[in-house]
Amino acid sequence: MYFIIEGIPKALKRHRHTRRGFTYDPSKKDKKELLLQVMKYAPNPPITTPIRIILIFYMPRPKSHFRTGKYKHLLKSNQPEFHSYTPDLDNLVKMVCDSLNGVFYKDDSQIAQIKAEKIYCDVGENPKTEIHIEQI
């Protein structure tokens, strides 16, 4: 299975506690939005065998990576290919895996292999997340 989620990749946020002792998930809305975008690719029934997930997060480039003036659409020389700032890669992976849990696969304990990377978008490309799910 292969599909793309359009938009800036979002990281999973830690659960929060109120003063009254209640616990809530601040990422609940983001998980729901992610799942709504990919629901058309969901297998019926969910996968029950071990799986491999490959995730590529395309992050937007900061304005400082580009030249100025009439060449503002061009990158400066020697700009990095890989994104090495927040959000953390492991939190991005957790967000995707938790969102797809129970719909694409029965439980996230079935994930036997994960390959993930954070890279900058090419010039003129929009931020997105590529997801590959394979049965092993």
C-alpha positions as CSV (number, residue, x, y, z in Angstrom):
1,M,0.0,0.0,0.0
2,Y,1.2,3.5,-0.8
3,F,-0.4,6.8,-0.2
4,I,0.4,10.5,0.5
5,I,-0.9,12.8,3.2
6,E,-0.9,16.4,2.1
7,G,0.1,19.2,4.5
8,I,2.9,19.9,7.0
9,P,3.7,16.7,9.0
10,K,2.5,17.0,12.7
11,A,4.1,15.4,15.7
12,L,2.3,13.5,18.4
13,K,1.8,15.6,21.5
14,R,2.1,14.2,25.0
15,H,-1.1,13.5,27.0
16,R,-2.0,16.4,29.3
17,H,-3.6,16.5,32.8
18,T,-6.0,19.0,34.1
19,R,-6.0,20.3,37.7
20,R,-9.0,18.1,38.5
21,G,-7.0,15.0,37.5
22,F,-8.5,14.3,34.1
23,T,-6.2,13.2,31.2
24,Y,-6.8,14.2,27.6
25,D,-5.1,13.8,24.3
26,P,-4.2,17.1,22.6
27,S,-3.4,15.3,19.3
28,K,-6.9,13.8,19.0
29,K,-8.0,16.3,16.3
30,D,-4.8,15.9,14.3
31,K,-5.1,12.1,14.4
32,K,-8.7,12.3,13.1
33,E,-7.7,14.7,10.3
34,L,-4.9,12.4,9.2
35,L,-7.2,9.3,9.3
36,L,-9.9,11.1,7.2
37,Q,-7.3,11.8,4.5
38,V,-6.3,8.2,4.1
39,M,-9.5,6.3,4.9
40,K,-10.1,5.5,1.2
41,Y,-6.9,3.4,1.2
42,A,-7.8,1.4,4.3
43,P,-8.0,-2.4,3.8
44,N,-11.1,-4.2,4.9
45,P,-10.5,-6.1,7.2
46,P,-7.4,-4.6,8.8
47,I,-4.0,-6.4,8.2
48,T,-3.3,-9.0,10.9
49,T,0.2,-10.2,9.8
50,P,3.6,-8.5,10.6
51,I,4.2,-5.3,8.6
52,R,6.9,-2.9,7.5
53,I,6.2,0.8,7.4
54,I,8.3,3.3,5.4
55,L,7.6,7.0,6.2
56,I,9.1,10.0,4.4
57,F,8.2,13.4,5.9
58,Y,8.7,16.3,3.5
59,M,9.2,19.5,5.7
60,P,8.9,23.0,4.4
61,R,12.1,24.9,3.9
62,P,12.7,28.1,6.0
63,K,12.9,31.4,4.2
64,S,16.6,31.7,5.1
65,H,17.4,28.8,2.7
66,F,16.4,31.0,-0.3
67,R,18.2,33.8,-2.1
68,T,16.8,37.4,-2.2
69,G,15.7,39.8,-4.9
70,K,14.9,38.5,-8.3
71,Y,16.4,35.1,-7.4
72,K,14.2,34.6,-4.4
73,H,12.8,31.4,-5.9
74,L,16.3,29.8,-5.9
75,L,18.1,28.1,-3.0
76,K,21.3,29.4,-1.7
77,S,24.3,27.1,-2.3
78,N,25.0,24.3,0.2
79,Q,21.6,24.1,1.8
80,P,20.9,20.9,3.8
81,E,18.8,18.1,2.3
82,F,17.8,16.6,5.7
83,H,15.6,18.4,8.3
84,S,17.3,18.3,11.7
85,Y,15.1,20.5,13.8
86,T,11.8,20.0,15.7
87,P,9.5,18.2,15.4
88,D,11.3,15.1,16.4
89,L,11.3,12.2,13.9
90,D,10.1,9.7,16.6
91,N,7.1,11.9,17.4
92,L,6.2,12.2,13.7
93,V,6.3,8.4,13.4
94,K,4.2,7.9,16.5
95,M,1.5,10.2,15.2
96,V,1.2,8.3,11.9
97,C,1.3,4.8,13.6
98,D,-1.2,5.7,16.3
99,S,-3.6,7.3,13.7
100,L,-3.6,4.2,11.5
101,N,-3.9,1.8,14.4
102,G,-7.0,-0.3,14.3
103,V,-7.9,0.8,10.8
104,F,-5.0,-0.3,8.6
105,Y,-3.7,-2.9,11.0
106,K,-5.2,-4.6,14.0
107,D,-2.6,-3.4,16.5
108,D,0.6,-1.4,16.2
109,S,2.5,-4.3,17.8
110,Q,2.4,-5.9,14.3
111,I,4.9,-3.3,13.1
112,A,8.1,-5.3,12.7
113,Q,10.2,-2.8,10.7
114,I,10.1,1.0,10.4
115,K,12.1,3.2,8.1
116,A,11.6,6.9,8.5
117,E,13.3,10.1,7.3
118,K,12.7,13.9,7.5
119,I,13.8,15.8,4.4
120,Y,13.2,19.2,3.0
121,C,10.7,19.7,0.2
122,D,12.1,20.5,-3.3
123,V,11.6,24.0,-4.5
124,G,8.0,24.4,-5.6
125,E,6.9,21.2,-3.8
126,N,4.4,21.3,-0.9
127,P,5.0,19.6,2.5
128,K,3.6,16.1,2.7
129,T,4.0,12.6,4.2
130,E,4.6,9.5,2.1
131,I,3.5,6.2,3.6
132,H,4.3,2.7,2.4
133,I,2.8,-0.3,4.3
134,E,3.9,-3.8,3.3
135,Q,3.1,-7.2,4.7
136,I,6.2,-9.1,5.6
